[in-house]
């Protein structure tokens, strides 16, 4: 069995590794103490990859803030709220499927927007059309007023055939945004194919793919 690299004393986000924990798999687990005071066990590869950075308190705090903003400003069913919510999730929620490409590489939402959907709406204004999405002028820059604009997929030099509009949870958005919001692991091509065959959007997003294994040659 290979030697295990001792992570004791290392910090990963809000977690400090205390010591190795028992594990029933080949993956090594570690006892960790969170900055909030809670203790948790986390697999080493999740710590080192940045996919787990707290005991879960970070995700709960982000959810509470987004919920409070929704209730306060009454924007929960608007396209702008959907954009704002997903923007924060991919930058500040380590459980988001898109976190590694945004928050995982250091991209954040500025404090003004992160704390207020009203301020975000005030700076950005309404989406000109349902086909517009938020675009960062500098792809390595943060989400902040000076670096963001509304742009269409065509303006972003993307394939407009992917820009299918759907109604998801009462808001009009692109199919890509609906997939991100749902947390589905199903790609847009499969979702589009399923809808064309008569599936509802919800079923197309959430029905797991079935892996079909080839039959073994009975004479082998």
C-alpha positions in Angstrom: 0.0 0.0 0.0 1.4 3.4 -1.0 2.5 5.8 1.8 -0.2 8.4 2.6 0.9 12.1 2.5 0.1 13.5 5.9 -2.2 16.5 5.5 -2.3 17.3 9.3 -2.1 21.0 10.0 -2.9 22.0 6.4 -5.6 24.6 5.8 -8.1 24.1 2.9 -10.6 27.0 2.8 -12.2 27.1 6.2 -11.0 23.7 7.2 -7.8 22.8 9.2 -6.8 19.1 9.1 -6.5 17.6 12.5 -5.5 14.0 11.6 -6.3 10.9 9.6 -9.8 9.4 10.0 -10.9 5.7 9.5 -12.1 5.0 6.0 -13.8 1.9 4.5 -12.4 2.7 1.1 -9.0 3.1 -0.5 -9.5 6.9 -0.4 -8.0 8.5 2.7 -10.3 10.5 5.0 -9.2 13.3 7.4 -10.6 14.8 10.6 -11.0 18.5 10.0 -12.1 21.4 12.1 -14.0 24.2 10.5 -13.6 27.9 11.3 -17.2 27.9 12.5 -16.2 25.4 15.2 -17.7 22.2 13.7 -15.7 19.1 13.1 -16.1 16.9 10.0 -14.5 14.1 8.0 -13.5 14.8 4.4 -11.8 12.7 1.7 -8.3 13.9 1.0 -8.9 14.3 -2.8 -11.8 16.6 -2.1 -9.7 18.8 0.1 -6.8 19.0 -2.3 -9.0 19.7 -5.3 -10.8 22.6 -3.5 -14.2 20.9 -3.9 -14.7 20.9 -0.1 -13.7 24.0 1.8 -16.0 24.0 4.8 -18.2 21.7 7.0 -21.1 22.8 4.9 -21.6 26.2 6.6 -20.3 28.1 3.6 -23.1 26.7 1.3 -25.7 27.3 4.0 -24.7 30.9 4.5 -24.7 31.5 0.7 -28.2 29.9 0.5 -29.5 32.1 3.3 -28.2 35.3 1.8 -29.7 34.5 -1.6 -33.0 33.6 0.0 -33.1 36.7 2.1 -32.4 38.8 -1.0 -35.1 37.1 -2.9 -37.7 37.7 -0.2 -36.6 41.3 0.4 -36.6 42.4 -3.3 -39.2 40.1 -4.8 -37.0 39.2 -7.7 -37.0 35.4 -7.3 -38.9 34.8 -10.5 -37.1 37.2 -12.7 -34.4 36.4 -15.3 -32.0 38.8 -13.6 -32.4 37.0 -10.3 -31.6 33.7 -12.0 -28.4 35.2 -13.4 -27.4 36.7 -10.1 -28.1 33.5 -8.2 -26.1 31.3 -10.6 -23.2 33.9 -10.7 -22.8 33.7 -7.0 -23.1 29.9 -6.9 -20.4 29.2 -9.5 -18.0 31.7 -7.7 -18.7 31.1 -4.0 -20.4 27.7 -3.6 -17.9 24.8 -3.8 -20.8 22.3 -4.4 -21.7 24.0 -7.7 -20.7 21.9 -10.8 -19.1 25.0 -12.3 -17.2 26.1 -9.2 -13.8 24.7 -10.4 -14.0 27.0 -13.6 -14.8 30.1 -11.6 -14.4 30.3 -7.8 -11.9 27.4 -8.1 -9.6 29.6 -10.2 -10.0 32.7 -8.1 -12.9 34.5 -9.8 -15.3 36.2 -7.3 -18.4 38.3 -7.3 -17.7 41.8 -6.0 -19.0 42.5 -2.5 -21.6 45.0 -3.6 -23.3 42.4 -5.9 -22.7 39.5 -3.6 -24.6 41.1 -0.8 -27.5 42.6 -2.8 -29.5 41.5 -5.8 -30.9 45.0 -5.8 -27.5 46.6 -6.3 -26.8 44.0 -9.1 -30.0 45.0 -10.8 -29.3 48.7 -10.3 -25.8 48.4 -12.0 -26.7 46.0 -14.8 -30.3 46.9 -15.5 -32.8 44.4 -16.9 -31.8 41.9 -19.5 -32.4 43.5 -23.0 -33.8 40.2 -24.2 -34.1 36.7 -22.9 -31.2 35.7 -25.1 -28.8 38.0 -23.2 -26.5 36.6 -20.5 -24.0 38.2 -18.3 -20.5 38.5 -19.9 -17.2 39.4 -18.4 -15.1 41.7 -20.7 -12.0 40.3 -19.1 -12.4 36.5 -18.9 -9.9 36.3 -16.1 -11.5 39.2 -14.2 -14.2 39.2 -11.5 -17.9 39.8 -11.7 -18.1 43.6 -11.0 -19.7 46.6 -12.7 -16.7 47.7 -14.7 -16.1 44.2 -16.1 -19.6 43.0 -16.9 -22.2 43.6 -19.6 -25.3 41.9 -21.0 -24.4 40.1 -24.3 -26.1 37.6 -26.6 -24.5 34.3 -27.4 -23.8 35.6 -30.9 -22.0 38.7 -29.5 -19.9 36.3 -27.4 -19.0 34.4 -30.6 -20.8 31.3 -29.5 -22.9 28.8 -31.4 -26.4 30.3 -31.3 -27.9 26.8 -31.9 -27.1 26.1 -28.2 -29.0 29.1 -27.1 -32.3 27.3 -26.7 -34.7 29.2 -24.4 -36.7 27.3 -21.8 -39.1 28.1 -18.9 -37.6 26.7 -15.7 -39.2 27.3 -12.3 -41.2 30.2 -13.6 -38.3 32.1 -15.3 -37.2 32.2 -19.0 -33.6 31.3 -19.4 -31.2 29.5 -21.8 -31.0 25.7 -21.6 -27.4 26.0 -20.4 -28.6 28.2 -17.5 -31.4 25.7 -16.6 -28.9 22.9 -16.6 -26.6 24.9 -14.3 -29.4 25.9 -12.0 -30.7 22.3 -11.6 -27.2 20.9 -10.9 -27.8 18.3 -13.5 -24.9 16.2 -14.9 -26.8 15.7 -18.2 -25.3 17.6 -21.2 -27.3 20.0 -23.3 -27.3 17.7 -26.3 -28.9 14.9 -24.4 -31.5 17.2 -22.8 -32.4 18.7 -26.2 -32.8 15.2 -27.6 -35.0 14.1 -24.7 -37.3 17.1 -25.0 -37.6 16.4 -28.8 -38.8 12.9 -28.0 -41.5 14.2 -25.7 -39.9 14.4 -22.2 -40.7 17.3 -19.9 -37.8 19.7 -19.2 -37.7 18.6 -15.6 -37.5 14.9 -16.5 -35.0 15.6 -19.3 -32.8 17.4 -16.7 -33.0 14.9 -13.8 -33.4 11.5 -15.3 -30.1 9.7 -15.0 -28.4 8.3 -18.1 -28.4 4.6 -18.4 -25.1 3.0 -19.2 -25.4 0.1 -21.7 -22.6 -2.3 -21.5 -21.8 -4.4 -24.7 -22.6 -8.1 -24.3 -19.7 -10.3 -23.9 -19.0 -12.9 -26.6 -20.4 -16.1 -25.3 -17.6 -18.1 -26.9 -14.8 -16.1 -25.4 
